[in-house]
């Protein structure tokens, strides 16, 4: 399916991270996503592109630089 829609749980499994991590990244607009009646959804093609961008440009990984000043 070319336009597959994934749930938060499926994205967490795909990225091999905790569901809370995906939830936080979605809330902070760090992952391409949208909501359907309050539930996060992700297009597989967008997640695949996001992964490729992370591999190509490691300086955009995570948000640790944003959060360091908040300690």
Steps between C-alpha positions, in 0.01 A plus 500: 500500500661825383317730742513286813396670824671391822396532863723629777563142617601391149742793464653421840556141386642615168745740665572258788423763765245535778147613416549799732799608290291503181217680682738771624662536157157534339394765752822694437458474120824301474328233288269553202153415631137603529210436732177315437250577777781555749711199404838538328539345155805480275536443126756225439654689208552804725664290773725332242603843368560625855725200572696563178544866596632400844757271339608766247520788747588379851508858635118507493463197725295531816433813698771475765647836400164668560453338836850554643427860590181398681676311778 
